[in-house]
């Protein structure tokens, strides 16, 4: 019984990490494609990505800040890309630790 619970919990942790990485990746893509931010779906994804980045991988004040032409796109792609990779790595590690 405990083994089943641990297996399900590991799956849930991995799923949440993968979804967080997906939201960050889609957010970065929307910024790069200069999507219409007045669209409610685009706005929702960007706000969700801003929340998920935990201000560590923020596109406005993240790990690396670019300046000049295209800085906003570069910041989003770099910082949110790193965030997506971090979520996948940590999610997989937690999955392996939790799984029996």
HELIX and SHEET records of a PDB file:
HELIX    1   1 UNK A    2  UNK A   32  1                                  31    
HELIX    2   2 UNK A   40  UNK A   52  1                                  13    
HELIX    3   3 UNK A   71  UNK A   75  1                                   5    
HELIX    4   4 UNK A   76  UNK A   80  3                                   5    
HELIX    5   5 UNK A   81  UNK A   98  1                                  18    
END                                                                             
